Amino acid sequence: MDFVVGFFSAFFVLELYEEEFDFLSIEDKLKEYDSNWDIRSAISSASNDAQADDYVSHLLKELRSALNELGTVEKMDDTGVTLHVDVRNYLDSVSEEYLDEYMDNCNDDLKCVFNEIISQEFDLLPKFSIDDRWTPDIEERLFNEMLSDRLSEIG
């Protein structure tokens, strides 16, 4: 008996024999009916992109956390970071001698003094390190959207 099956909700259909189709595993179905690897490539690409998206989100979260050690992140996007820093904490962390030197070099400009302190006092810099043990956790909704987009391009 012939019937039509929608495969992965893509926009194409296959004519299959019911008896044959029911006994095949999903892997065997893909091998049998996806000879040009369109579906398998779409699944692989969607998975890779979803993992990459999760990794970028993880990196941004870690970067924001490191920047919060300096001050309050007011804005962080692809155009840059706006950071509100309470300079008093940094002024208190250096000796009077160095502070006077920084103030003289910067003509009492606090933004310049902060930059001088940060560039000279490396232990005051935030620690930004990525844990190598971290692995992406694919968000199912995002993966399905990406897969659906890729499968719609196949037809």
N, CA, C and O atoms as a GROMACS GRO file, in nm:
protein
  620
    1MET      N    1   0.084  -0.118   0.000
    1MET     CA    2   0.000   0.000   0.000
    1MET      C    3   0.089   0.124   0.000
    1MET      O    4   0.182   0.133   0.080
    2ASP      N    5   0.062   0.218  -0.087
    2ASP     CA    6   0.139   0.342  -0.095
    2ASP      C    7   0.075   0.448  -0.006
    2ASP      O    8  -0.047   0.452   0.009
    3PHE      N    9   0.158   0.533   0.052
    3PHE     CA   10   0.107   0.649   0.124
    3PHE      C   11   0.214   0.758   0.123
    3PHE      O   12   0.330   0.731   0.092
    4VAL      N   13   0.174   0.879   0.156
    4VAL     CA   14   0.265   0.994   0.152
    4VAL      C   15   0.301   1.032   0.295
    4VAL      O   16   0.214   1.043   0.381
    5VAL      N   17   0.430   1.053   0.319
    5VAL     CA   18   0.476   1.087   0.452
    5VAL      C   19   0.547   1.222   0.447
    5VAL      O   20   0.634   1.244   0.363
    6GLY      N   21   0.510   1.313   0.537
    6GLY     CA   22   0.584   1.439   0.552
    6GLY      C   23   0.704   1.411   0.640
    6GLY      O   24   0.687   1.365   0.753
    7PHE      N   25   0.823   1.436   0.594
    7PHE     CA   26   0.946   1.400   0.665
    7PHE      C   27   1.004   1.522   0.733
    7PHE      O   28   1.042   1.617   0.664
    8PHE      N   29   1.013   1.522   0.870
    8PHE     CA   30   1.066   1.633   0.950
    8PHE      C   31   0.993   1.764   0.920
    8PHE      O   32   1.053   1.871   0.929
    9SER      N   33   0.869   1.758   0.887
    9SER     CA   34   0.785   1.872   0.854
    9SER      C   35   0.845   1.961   0.746
    9SER      O   36   0.820   2.081   0.743
   10ALA      N   37   0.924   1.901   0.658
   10ALA     CA   38   0.980   1.977   0.546
   10ALA      C   39   0.872   1.994   0.439
   10ALA      O   40   0.762   1.940   0.451
   11PHE      N   41   0.904   2.068   0.337
   11PHE     CA   42   0.806   2.097   0.234
   11PHE      C   43   0.814   1.999   0.117
   11PHE      O   44   0.775   2.034   0.006
   12PHE      N   45   0.862   1.881   0.141
   12PHE     CA   46   0.863   1.781   0.037
   12PHE      C   47   0.802   1.652   0.093
   12PHE      O   48   0.796   1.633   0.214
   13VAL      N   49   0.758   1.566   0.004
   13VAL     CA   50   0.696   1.440   0.046
   13VAL      C   51   0.761   1.325  -0.030
   13VAL      O   52   0.813   1.344  -0.140
   14LEU      N   53   0.756   1.208   0.028
   14LEU     CA   54   0.812   1.089  -0.033
   14LEU      C   55   0.705   0.983  -0.048
   14LEU      O   56   0.619   0.968   0.039
   15GLU      N   57   0.708   0.910  -0.158
   15GLU     CA   58   0.620   0.796  -0.177
   15GLU      C   59   0.691   0.675  -0.119
   15GLU      O   60   0.800   0.640  -0.165
   16LEU      N   61   0.633   0.611  -0.019
   16LEU     CA   62   0.697   0.500   0.049
   16LEU      C   63   0.600   0.383   0.064
   16LEU      O   64   0.478   0.400   0.056
   17TYR      N   65   0.657   0.265   0.086
   17TYR     CA   66   0.574   0.149   0.118
   17TYR      C   67   0.561   0.141   0.269
   17TYR      O   68   0.661   0.141   0.341
   18GLU      N   69   0.438   0.134   0.316
   18GLU     CA   70   0.409   0.136   0.459
   18GLU      C   71   0.483   0.026   0.534
   18GLU      O   72   0.543   0.052   0.638
   19GLU      N   73   0.479  -0.097   0.482
   19GLU     CA   74   0.543  -0.208   0.551
   19GLU      C   75   0.693  -0.184   0.566
   19GLU      O   76   0.751  -0.211   0.672
   20GLU      N   77   0.755  -0.135   0.462
   20GLU     CA   78   0.900  -0.110   0.463
   20GLU      C   79   0.934   0.006   0.557
   20GLU      O   80   1.030  -0.002   0.633
   21PHE      N   81   0.856   0.109   0.552
   21PHE     CA   82   0.886   0.230   0.629
   21PHE      C   83   0.870   0.208   0.779
   21PHE      O   84   0.950   0.259   0.857
   22ASP      N   85   0.770   0.134   0.821
   22ASP     CA   86   0.742   0.113   0.963
   22ASP      C   87   0.854   0.038   1.035
   22ASP      O   88   0.870   0.056   1.156
   23PHE      N   89   0.930  -0.044   0.965
   23PHE     CA   90   1.030  -0.127   1.031
   23PHE      C   91   1.171  -0.065   1.028
   23PHE      O   92   1.264  -0.123   1.085
   24LEU      N   93   1.187   0.048   0.966
   24LEU     CA   94   1.318   0.113   0.958
   24LEU      C   95   1.339   0.207   1.078
   24LEU      O   96   1.247   0.276   1.120
   25SER      N   97   1.460   0.208   1.130
   25SER     CA   98   1.494   0.307   1.234
   25SER      C   99   1.507   0.443   1.166
   25SER      O  100   1.515   0.451   1.044
   26ILE      N  101   1.509   0.548   1.245
   26ILE     CA  102   1.522   0.682   1.188
   26ILE      C  103   1.653   0.696   1.111
   26ILE      O  104   1.659   0.762   1.007
   27GLU      N  105   1.759   0.633   1.164
   27GLU     CA  106   1.889   0.637   1.095
   27GLU      C  107   1.880   0.568   0.958
   27GLU      O  108   1.930   0.618   0.858
   28ASP      N  109   1.814   0.451   0.957
   28ASP     CA  110   1.800   0.378   0.831
   28ASP      C  111   1.711   0.454   0.734
   28ASP      O  112   1.736   0.453   0.613
   29LYS      N  113   1.608   0.519   0.784
   29LYS     CA  114   1.521   0.600   0.697
   29LYS      C  115   1.601   0.712   0.633
   29LYS      O  116   1.587   0.741   0.514
   30LEU      N  117   1.685   0.775   0.713
   30LEU     CA  118   1.767   0.883   0.658
   30LEU      C  119   1.863   0.830   0.552
   30LEU      O  120   1.879   0.890   0.446
   31LYS      N  121   1.928   0.718   0.581
   31LYS     CA  122   2.023   0.661   0.485
   31LYS      C  123   1.952   0.620   0.356
   31LYS      O  124   2.005   0.638   0.246
   32GLU      N  125   1.832   0.567   0.372
   32GLU     CA  126   1.758   0.518   0.255
   32GLU      C  127   1.702   0.630   0.169
   32GLU      O  128   1.709   0.624   0.046
   33TYR      N  129   1.644   0.733   0.231
   33TYR     CA  130   1.568   0.833   0.157
   33TYR      C  131   1.635   0.970   0.150
   33TYR      O  132   1.581   1.062   0.091
   34ASP      N  133   1.753   0.983   0.212
   34ASP     CA  134   1.825   1.111   0.208
   34ASP      C  135   1.961   1.088   0.142
   34ASP      O  136   2.065   1.117   0.201
   35SER      N  137   1.957   1.036   0.020
   35SER     CA  138   2.081   0.996  -0.048
   35SER      C  139   2.174   1.114  -0.076
   35SER      O  140   2.295   1.095  -0.085
   36ASN      N  141   2.122   1.233  -0.089
   36ASN     CA  142   2.208   1.349  -0.116
   36ASN      C  143   2.243   1.426   0.012
   36ASN      O  144   2.299   1.535   0.005
   37TRP      N  145   2.211   1.370   0.128
   37TRP     CA  146   2.248   1.423   0.261
   37TRP      C  147   2.186   1.559   0.294
   37TRP      O  148   2.237   1.629   0.382
   38ASP      N  149   2.081   1.598   0.228
   38ASP     CA  150   2.018   1.727   0.257
   38ASP      C  151   1.966   1.735   0.401
   38ASP      O  152   1.993   1.832   0.472
   39ILE      N  153   1.893   1.633   0.442
   39ILE     CA  154   1.833   1.635   0.576
   39ILE      C  155   1.941   1.622   0.683
   39ILE      O  156   1.940   1.695   0.782
   40ARG      N  157   2.034   1.529   0.662
   40ARG     CA  158   2.141   1.512   0.761
   40ARG      C  159   2.227   1.637   0.773
   40ARG      O  160   2.269   1.673   0.883
   41SER      N  161   2.254   1.704   0.662
   41SER     CA  162   2.331   1.828   0.666
   41SER      C  163   2.253   1.938   0.738
   41SER      O  164   2.311   2.017   0.812
   42ALA      N  165   2.123   1.943   0.715
   42ALA     CA  166   2.039   2.043   0.782
   42ALA      C  167   2.039   2.021   0.933
   42ALA      O  168   2.049   2.116   1.010
   43ILE      N  169   2.029   1.895   0.976
   43ILE     CA  170   2.031   1.863   1.119
   43ILE      C  171   2.165   1.902   1.179
   43ILE      O  172   2.172   1.964   1.285
   44SER      N  173   2.271   1.864   1.111
   44SER     CA  174   2.406   1.894   1.160
   44SER      C  175   2.430   2.045   1.168
   44SER      O  176   2.483   2.094   1.268
   45SER      N  177   2.392   2.117   1.066
   45SER     CA  178   2.410   2.263   1.064
   45SER      C  179   2.328   2.332   1.173
   45SER      O  180   2.377   2.423   1.240
   46ALA      N  181   2.206   2.288   1.191
   46ALA     CA  182   2.121   2.347   1.295
   46ALA      C  183   2.180   2.320   1.433
   46ALA      O  184   2.178   2.408   1.520
   47SER      N  185   2.231   2.201   1.453
   47SER     CA  186   2.292   2.166   1.581
   47SER      C  187   2.416   2.252   1.606
   47SER      O  188   2.434   2.306   1.715
   48ASN      N  189   2.503   2.263   1.505
   48ASN     CA  190   2.624   2.345   1.520
   48ASN      C  191   2.590   2.491   1.549
   48ASN      O  192   2.652   2.553   1.635
   49ASP      N  193   2.492   2.545   1.478
   49ASP     CA  194   2.455   2.684   1.498
   49ASP      C  195   2.393   2.707   1.636
   49ASP      O  196   2.417   2.810   1.699
   50ALA      N  197   2.313   2.612   1.682
   50ALA     CA  198   2.252   2.625   1.815
   50ALA      C  199   2.360   2.618   1.923
   50ALA      O  200   2.353   2.691   2.023
   51GLN      N  201   2.459   2.531   1.905
   51GLN     CA  202   2.569   2.523   2.000
   51GLN      C  203   2.651   2.652   1.998
   51GLN      O  204   2.690   2.702   2.104
   52ALA      N  205   2.677   2.705   1.881
   52ALA     CA  206   2.754   2.830   1.869
   52ALA      C  207   2.678   2.944   1.936
   52ALA      O  208   2.739   3.028   2.003
   53ASP      N  209   2.548   2.949   1.918
   53ASP     CA  210   2.467   3.053   1.981
   53ASP      C  211   2.475   3.043   2.133
   53ASP      O  212   2.487   3.145   2.202
   54ASP      N  213   2.470   2.922   2.186
   54ASP     CA  214   2.480   2.903   2.330
   54ASP      C  215   2.618   2.942   2.381
   54ASP      O  216   2.630   2.997   2.490
   55TYR      N  217   2.722   2.915   2.303
   55TYR     CA  218   2.859   2.951   2.343
   55TYR      C  219   2.876   3.102   2.346
   55TYR      O  220   2.937   3.156   2.439
   56VAL      N  221   2.823   3.170   2.247
   56VAL     CA  222   2.830   3.317   2.245
   56VAL      C  223   2.757   3.374   2.366
   56VAL      O  224   2.808   3.467   2.430
   57SER      N  225   2.641   3.322   2.397
   57SER     CA  226   2.566   3.367   2.515
   57SER      C  227   2.648   3.345   2.642
   57SER      O  228   2.651   3.430   2.730
   58HIS      N  229   2.713   3.230   2.651
   58HIS     CA  230   2.797   3.198   2.767
   58HIS      C  231   2.913   3.298   2.778
   58HIS      O  232   2.941   3.349   2.887
   59LEU      N  233   2.981   3.324   2.666
   59LEU     CA  234   3.093   3.419   2.668
   59LEU      C  235   3.048   3.558   2.709
   59LEU      O  236   3.116   3.624   2.788
   60LEU      N  237   2.936   3.603   2.658
   60LEU     CA  238   2.884   3.736   2.693
   60LEU      C  239   2.851   3.744   2.842
   60LEU      O  240   2.877   3.845   2.907
   61LYS      N  241   2.793   3.638   2.894
   61LYS     CA  242   2.761   3.634   3.038
   61LYS      C  243   2.887   3.641   3.122
   61LYS      O  244   2.892   3.714   3.221
   62GLU      N  245   2.990   3.565   3.083
   62GLU     CA  246   3.117   3.567   3.156
   62GLU      C  247   3.186   3.703   3.145
   62GLU      O  248   3.244   3.752   3.242
   63LEU      N  249   3.180   3.765   3.027
   63LEU     CA  250   3.239   3.897   3.009
   63LEU      C  251   3.167   4.001   3.093
   63LEU      O  252   3.231   4.084   3.157
   64ARG      N  253   3.035   3.996   3.094
   64ARG     CA  254   2.957   4.089   3.176
   64ARG      C  255   2.992   4.072   3.324
   64ARG      O  256   3.006   4.170   3.397
   65SER      N  257   3.006   3.948   3.366
   65SER     CA  258   3.043   3.921   3.505
   65SER      C  259   3.180   3.979   3.539
   65SER      O  260   3.198   4.037   3.645
   66ALA      N  261   3.276   3.964   3.448
   66ALA     CA  262   3.410   4.020   3.471
   66ALA      C  263   3.406   4.172   3.474
   66ALA      O  264   3.472   4.234   3.557
   67LEU      N  265   3.330   4.231   3.384
   67LEU     CA  266   3.320   4.377   3.380
   67LEU      C  267   3.250   4.432   3.505
   67LEU      O  268   3.279   4.543   3.549
   68ASN      N  269   3.157   4.354   3.560
   68ASN     CA  270   3.090   4.397   3.683
   68ASN      C  271   3.186   4.406   3.801
   68ASN      O  272   3.154   4.471   3.901
   69GLU      N  273   3.303   4.343   3.790
   69GLU     CA  274   3.404   4.358   3.894
   69GLU      C  275   3.463   4.499   3.891
   69GLU      O  276   3.508   4.549   3.994
   70LEU      N  277   3.462   4.563   3.774
   70LEU     CA  278   3.511   4.701   3.763
   70LEU      C  279   3.405   4.801   3.805
   70LEU      O  280   3.437   4.902   3.868
   71GLY      N  281   3.283   4.774   3.771
   71GLY     CA  282   3.174   4.868   3.800
   71GLY      C  283   3.042   4.809   3.752
   71GLY      O  284   3.027   4.687   3.741
   72THR      N  285   2.948   4.896   3.723
   72THR     CA  286   2.816   4.853   3.678
   72THR      C  287   2.806   4.865   3.527
   72THR      O  288   2.829   4.972   3.471
   73VAL      N  289   2.773   4.755   3.461
   73VAL     CA  290   2.756   4.756   3.316
   73VAL      C  291   2.621   4.819   3.286
   73VAL      O  292   2.517   4.764   3.320
   74GLU      N  293   2.624   4.936   3.222
   74GLU     CA  294   2.500   5.004   3.187
   74GLU      C  295   2.448   4.960   3.051
   74GLU      O  296   2.327   4.951   3.029
   75LYS      N  297   2.541   4.932   2.959
   75LYS     CA  298   2.503   4.888   2.824
   75LYS      C  299   2.614   4.800   2.771
   75LYS      O  300   2.732   4.831   2.786
   76MET      N  301   2.576   4.690   2.707
   76MET     CA  302   2.675   4.601   2.646
   76MET      C  303   2.612   4.541   2.521
   76MET      O  304   2.518   4.462   2.530
   77ASP      N  305   2.663   4.581   2.405
   77ASP     CA  306   2.613   4.527   2.280
   77ASP      C  307   2.726   4.527   2.177
   77ASP      O  308   2.843   4.544   2.213
   78ASP      N  309   2.691   4.508   2.050
   78ASP     CA  310   2.794   4.500   1.947
   78ASP      C  311   2.861   4.633   1.917
   78ASP      O  312   2.958   4.637   1.841
   79THR      N  313   2.811   4.742   1.974
   79THR     CA  314   2.875   4.872   1.954
   79THR      C  315   2.975   4.905   2.064
   79THR      O  316   3.054   4.998   2.050
   80GLY      N  317   2.972   4.829   2.173
   80GLY     CA  318   3.066   4.852   2.282
   80GLY      C  319   3.002   4.835   2.418
   80GLY      O  320   2.892   4.781   2.431
   81VAL      N  321   3.073   4.882   2.520
   81VAL     CA  322   3.028   4.869   2.657
   81VAL      C  323   3.027   5.005   2.722
   81VAL      O  324   3.122   5.083   2.708
   82THR      N  325   2.920   5.035   2.794
   82THR     CA  326   2.915   5.153   2.878
   82THR      C  327   2.919   5.103   3.021
   82THR      O  328   2.834   5.025   3.064
   83LEU      N  329   3.019   5.150   3.094
   83LEU     CA  330   3.047   5.099   3.228
   83LEU      C  331   3.052   5.216   3.324
   83LEU      O  332   3.122   5.314   3.300
   84HIS      N  333   2.978   5.206   3.434
   84HIS     CA  334   2.981   5.308   3.539
   84HIS      C  335   3.075   5.256   3.648
   84HIS      O  336   3.049   5.153   3.710
   85VAL      N  337   3.185   5.330   3.672
   85VAL     CA  338   3.286   5.287   3.766
   85VAL      C  339   3.295   5.387   3.880
   85VAL      O  340   3.304   5.508   3.858
   86ASP      N  341   3.294   5.336   4.003
   86ASP     CA  342   3.317   5.419   4.121
   86ASP      C  343   3.469   5.425   4.141
   86ASP      O  344   3.529   5.333   4.196
   87VAL      N  345   3.529   5.533   4.097
   87VAL     CA  346   3.674   5.547   4.096
   87VAL      C  347   3.731   5.551   4.238
   87VAL      O  348   3.848   5.519   4.258
   88ARG      N  349   3.650   5.591   4.336
   88ARG     CA  350   3.701   5.599   4.474
   88ARG      C  351   3.761   5.467   4.521
   88ARG      O  352   3.863   5.467   4.590
   89ASN      N  353   3.698   5.356   4.486
   89ASN     CA  354   3.750   5.225   4.526
   89ASN      C  355   3.892   5.204   4.474
   89ASN      O  356   3.976   5.144   4.542
   90TYR      N  357   3.918   5.252   4.354
   90TYR     CA  358   4.050   5.234   4.295
   90TYR      C  359   4.150   5.335   4.350
   90TYR      O  360   4.268   5.304   4.366
   91LEU      N  361   4.103   5.454   4.377
   91LEU     CA  362   4.192   5.555   4.436
   91LEU      C  363   4.239   5.510   4.575
   91LEU      O  364   4.353   5.534   4.613
   92ASP      N  365   4.149   5.446   4.649
   92ASP     CA  366   4.184   5.398   4.782
   92ASP      C  367   4.278   5.278   4.779
   92ASP      O  368   4.345   5.249   4.878
   93SER      N  369   4.285   5.210   4.665
   93SER     CA  370   4.364   5.087   4.658
   93SER      C  371   4.512   5.110   4.628
   93SER      O  372   4.593   5.018   4.641
   94VAL      N  373   4.550   5.231   4.588
   94VAL     CA  374   4.691   5.259   4.558
   94VAL      C  375   4.751   5.349   4.666
   94VAL      O  376   4.679   5.421   4.736
   95SER      N  377   4.881   5.343   4.679
   95SER     CA  378   4.949   5.422   4.782
   95SER      C  379   4.941   5.572   4.747
   95SER      O  380   4.922   5.609   4.631
   96GLU      N  381   4.955   5.654   4.848
   96GLU     CA  382   4.952   5.800   4.830
   96GLU      C  383   5.055   5.845   4.728
   96GLU      O  384   5.028   5.932   4.644
   97GLU      N  385   5.172   5.787   4.736
   97GLU     CA  386   5.282   5.825   4.646
   97GLU      C  387   5.244   5.803   4.500
   97GLU      O  388   5.260   5.891   4.416
   98TYR      N  389   5.192   5.683   4.471
   98TYR     CA  390   5.151   5.653   4.334
   98TYR      C  391   5.030   5.736   4.292
   98TYR      O  392   5.021   5.782   4.178
   99LEU      N  393   4.938   5.756   4.383
   99LEU     CA  394   4.819   5.835   4.352
   99LEU      C  395   4.859   5.977   4.315
   99LEU      O  396   4.806   6.032   4.218
  100ASP      N  397   4.951   6.037   4.391
  100ASP     CA  398   4.998   6.172   4.358
  100ASP      C  399   5.063   6.175   4.220
  100ASP      O  400   5.043   6.268   4.142
  101GLU      N  401   5.139   6.073   4.191
  101GLU     CA  402   5.205   6.066   4.060
  101GLU      C  403   5.101   6.055   3.948
  101GLU      O  404   5.111   6.124   3.846
  102TYR      N  405   5.001   5.968   3.967
  102TYR     CA  406   4.895   5.954   3.867
  102TYR      C  407   4.817   6.084   3.849
  102TYR      O  408   4.787   6.124   3.737
  103MET      N  409   4.786   6.150   3.958
  103MET     CA  410   4.711   6.277   3.952
  103MET      C  411   4.793   6.383   3.877
  103MET      O  412   4.738   6.458   3.797
  104ASP      N  413   4.924   6.389   3.902
  104ASP     CA  414   5.010   6.486   3.832
  104ASP      C  415   5.018   6.454   3.683
  104ASP      O  416   5.007   6.544   3.599
  105ASN      N  417   5.035   6.328   3.651
  105ASN     CA  418   5.046   6.288   3.510
  105ASN      C  419   4.917   6.316   3.433
  105ASN      O  420   4.920   6.341   3.312
  106CYS      N  421   4.805   6.312   3.502
  106CYS     CA  422   4.674   6.326   3.436
  106CYS      C  423   4.609   6.461   3.459
  106CYS      O  424   4.494   6.481   3.420
  107ASN      N  425   4.680   6.556   3.522
  107ASN     CA  426   4.622   6.688   3.550
  107ASN      C  427   4.488   6.677   3.624
  107ASN      O  428   4.394   6.750   3.594
  108ASP      N  429   4.482   6.586   3.720
  108ASP     CA  430   4.366   6.564   3.806
  108ASP      C  431   4.240   6.515   3.733
  108ASP      O  432   4.130   6.525   3.787
  109ASP      N  433   4.256   6.463   3.612
  109ASP     CA  434   4.143   6.406   3.537
  109ASP      C  435   4.120   6.263   3.587
  109ASP      O  436   4.204   6.175   3.566
  110LEU      N  437   4.007   6.239   3.654
  110LEU     CA  438   3.982   6.109   3.717
  110LEU      C  439   3.973   5.994   3.617
  110LEU      O  440   4.014   5.882   3.648
  111LYS      N  441   3.919   6.020   3.499
  111LYS     CA  442   3.912   5.914   3.398
  111LYS      C  443   4.053   5.870   3.361
  111LYS      O  444   4.081   5.751   3.350
  112CYS      N  445   4.142   5.966   3.340
  112CYS     CA  446   4.282   5.937   3.308
  112CYS      C  447   4.348   5.865   3.425
  112CYS      O  448   4.423   5.769   3.403
  113VAL      N  449   4.323   5.909   3.548
  113VAL     CA  450   4.382   5.846   3.666
  113VAL      C  451   4.337   5.701   3.676
  113VAL      O  452   4.418   5.612   3.704
  114PHE      N  453   4.209   5.676   3.653
  114PHE     CA  454   4.158   5.539   3.655
  114PHE      C  455   4.230   5.453   3.552
  114PHE      O  456   4.274   5.342   3.582
  115ASN      N  457   4.243   5.505   3.429
  115ASN     CA  458   4.313   5.430   3.324
  115ASN      C  459   4.458   5.404   3.362
  115ASN      O  460   4.511   5.296   3.334
  116GLU      N  461   4.523   5.500   3.425
  116GLU     CA  462   4.661   5.482   3.471
  116GLU      C  463   4.670   5.373   3.578
  116GLU      O  464   4.757   5.287   3.574
  117ILE      N  465   4.578   5.379   3.673
  117ILE     CA  466   4.578   5.280   3.781
  117ILE      C  467   4.558   5.140   3.724
  117ILE      O  468   4.631   5.047   3.758
  118ILE      N  469   4.460   5.126   3.637
  118ILE     CA  470   4.429   4.996   3.579
  118ILE      C  471   4.546   4.945   3.494
  118ILE      O  472   4.576   4.825   3.497
  119SER      N  473   4.610   5.033   3.420
  119SER     CA  474   4.721   4.988   3.334
  119SER      C  475   4.845   4.952   3.415
  119SER      O  476   4.928   4.875   3.367
  120GLN      N  477   4.861   5.007   3.535
  120GLN     CA  478   4.979   4.980   3.617
  120GLN      C  479   4.955   4.874   3.725
  120GLN      O  480   5.046   4.798   3.759
  121GLU      N  481   4.836   4.869   3.778
  121GLU     CA  482   4.804   4.779   3.890
  121GLU      C  483   4.726   4.660   3.837
  121GLU      O  484   4.603   4.657   3.845
  122PHE      N  485   4.796   4.561   3.782
  122PHE     CA  486   4.732   4.450   3.713
  122PHE      C  487   4.644   4.365   3.805
  122PHE      O  488   4.551   4.300   3.757
  123ASP      N  489   4.671   4.363   3.932
  123ASP     CA  490   4.589   4.282   4.022
  123ASP      C  491   4.450   4.342   4.041
  123ASP      O  492   4.362   4.277   4.097
  124LEU      N  493   4.429   4.466   3.996
  124LEU     CA  494   4.297   4.528   4.005
  124LEU      C  495   4.209   4.497   3.885
  124LEU      O  496   4.088   4.523   3.887
  125LEU      N  497   4.269   4.442   3.781
  125LEU     CA  498   4.191   4.408   3.661
  125LEU      C  499   4.098   4.291   3.690
  125LEU      O  500   4.133   4.201   3.766
  126PRO      N  501   3.981   4.290   3.628
  126PRO     CA  502   3.890   4.176   3.648
  126PRO      C  503   3.949   4.051   3.584
  126PRO      O  504   4.027   4.057   3.489
  127LYS      N  505   3.911   3.938   3.638
  127LYS     CA  506   3.958   3.809   3.588
  127LYS      C  507   3.856   3.755   3.488
  127LYS      O  508   3.742   3.725   3.524
  128PHE      N  509   3.899   3.743   3.364
  128PHE     CA  510   3.813   3.689   3.260
  128PHE      C  511   3.876   3.558   3.212
  128PHE      O  512   3.976   3.559   3.141
  129SER      N  513   3.816   3.449   3.252
  129SER     CA  514   3.866   3.320   3.208
  129SER      C  515   3.747   3.229   3.181
  129SER      O  516   3.645   3.232   3.250
  130ILE      N  517   3.764   3.149   3.078
  130ILE     CA  518   3.657   3.058   3.038
  130ILE      C  519   3.693   2.917   3.085
  130ILE      O  520   3.805   2.871   3.063
  131ASP      N  521   3.600   2.852   3.148
  131ASP     CA  522   3.619   2.715   3.194
  131ASP      C  523   3.614   2.620   3.075
  131ASP      O  524   3.512   2.611   3.006
  132ASP      N  525   3.725   2.552   3.050
  132ASP     CA  526   3.733   2.461   2.935
  132ASP      C  527   3.638   2.342   2.946
  132ASP      O  528   3.611   2.274   2.847
  133ARG      N  529   3.587   2.317   3.064
  133ARG     CA  530   3.496   2.203   3.083
  133ARG      C  531   3.353   2.237   3.042
  133ARG      O  532   3.269   2.148   3.036
  134TRP      N  533   3.325   2.363   3.014
  134TRP     CA  534   3.190   2.404   2.977
  134TRP      C  535   3.152   2.343   2.842
  134TRP      O  536   3.233   2.339   2.749
  135THR      N  537   3.029   2.296   2.834
  135THR     CA  538   2.977   2.244   2.708
  135THR      C  539   2.843   2.310   2.678
  135THR      O  540   2.766   2.340   2.770
  136PRO      N  541   2.816   2.332   2.552
  136PRO     CA  542   2.689   2.398   2.516
  136PRO      C  543   2.569   2.310   2.546
  136PRO      O  544   2.576   2.187   2.540
  137ASP      N  545   2.460   2.375   2.577
  137ASP     CA  546   2.334   2.308   2.601
  137ASP      C  547   2.236   2.363   2.498
  137ASP      O  548   2.188   2.475   2.510
  138ILE      N  549   2.208   2.283   2.397
  138ILE     CA  550   2.125   2.330   2.287
  138ILE      C  551   1.983   2.355   2.334
  138ILE      O  552   1.918   2.268   2.392
  139GLU      N  553   1.936   2.476   2.310
  139GLU     CA  554   1.797   2.510   2.342
  139GLU      C  555   1.708   2.449   2.234
  139GLU      O  556   1.724   2.478   2.115
  140GLU      N  557   1.616   2.365   2.275
  140GLU     CA  558   1.534   2.289   2.182
  140GLU      C  559   1.455   2.378   2.086
  140GLU      O  560   1.448   2.350   1.966
  141ARG      N  561   1.397   2.486   2.138
  141ARG     CA  562   1.318   2.575   2.054
  141ARG      C  563   1.405   2.638   1.944
  141ARG      O  564   1.364   2.643   1.828
  142LEU      N  565   1.524   2.685   1.981
  142LEU     CA  566   1.615   2.747   1.885
  142LEU      C  567   1.661   2.645   1.780
  142LEU      O  568   1.664   2.675   1.661
  143PHE      N  569   1.697   2.526   1.826
  143PHE     CA  570   1.738   2.421   1.733
  143PHE      C  571   1.627   2.390   1.634
  143PHE      O  572   1.652   2.381   1.513
  144ASN      N  573   1.504   2.375   1.683
  144ASN     CA  574   1.392   2.343   1.594
  144ASN      C  575   1.366   2.454   1.494
  144ASN      O  576   1.333   2.426   1.378
  145GLU      N  577   1.379   2.580   1.536
  145GLU     CA  578   1.362   2.691   1.443
  145GLU      C  579   1.469   2.689   1.334
  145GLU      O  580   1.439   2.705   1.215
  146MET      N  581   1.593   2.667   1.376
  146MET     CA  582   1.702   2.662   1.278
  146MET      C  583   1.686   2.544   1.184
  146MET      O  584   1.709   2.558   1.063
  147LEU      N  585   1.648   2.430   1.237
  147LEU     CA  586   1.627   2.312   1.154
  147LEU      C  587   1.513   2.335   1.056
  147LEU      O  588   1.523   2.300   0.938
  148SER      N  589   1.406   2.392   1.103
  148SER     CA  590   1.292   2.420   1.016
  148SER      C  591   1.332   2.513   0.902
  148SER      O  592   1.293   2.492   0.788
  149ASP      N  593   1.411   2.616   0.933
  149ASP     CA  594   1.458   2.708   0.829
  149ASP      C  595   1.542   2.635   0.725
  149ASP      O  596   1.526   2.656   0.605
  150ARG      N  597   1.631   2.550   0.771
  150ARG     CA  598   1.718   2.478   0.679
  150ARG      C  599   1.641   2.378   0.594
  150ARG      O  600   1.666   2.363   0.474
  151LEU      N  601   1.547   2.309   0.658
  151LEU     CA  602   1.468   2.212   0.582
  151LEU      C  603   1.379   2.282   0.479
  151LEU      O  604   1.353   2.226   0.372
  152SER      N  605   1.332   2.402   0.508
  152SER     CA  606   1.249   2.473   0.412
  152SER      C  607   1.329   2.516   0.290
  152SER      O  608   1.273   2.538   0.183
  153GLU      N  609   1.462   2.529   0.306
  153GLU     CA  610   1.549   2.565   0.194
  153GLU      C  611   1.574   2.448   0.101
  153GLU      O  612   1.613   2.467  -0.014
  154ILE      N  613   1.553   2.326   0.150
  154ILE     CA  614   1.581   2.206   0.072
  154ILE      C  615   1.483   2.191  -0.043
  154ILE      O  616   1.522   2.161  -0.156
  155GLY      N  617   1.354   2.213  -0.014
  155GLY     CA  618   1.250   2.189  -0.110
  155GLY      C  619   1.268   2.268  -0.234
  155GLY      O  620   1.186   2.259  -0.326
   0.00000   0.00000   0.00000
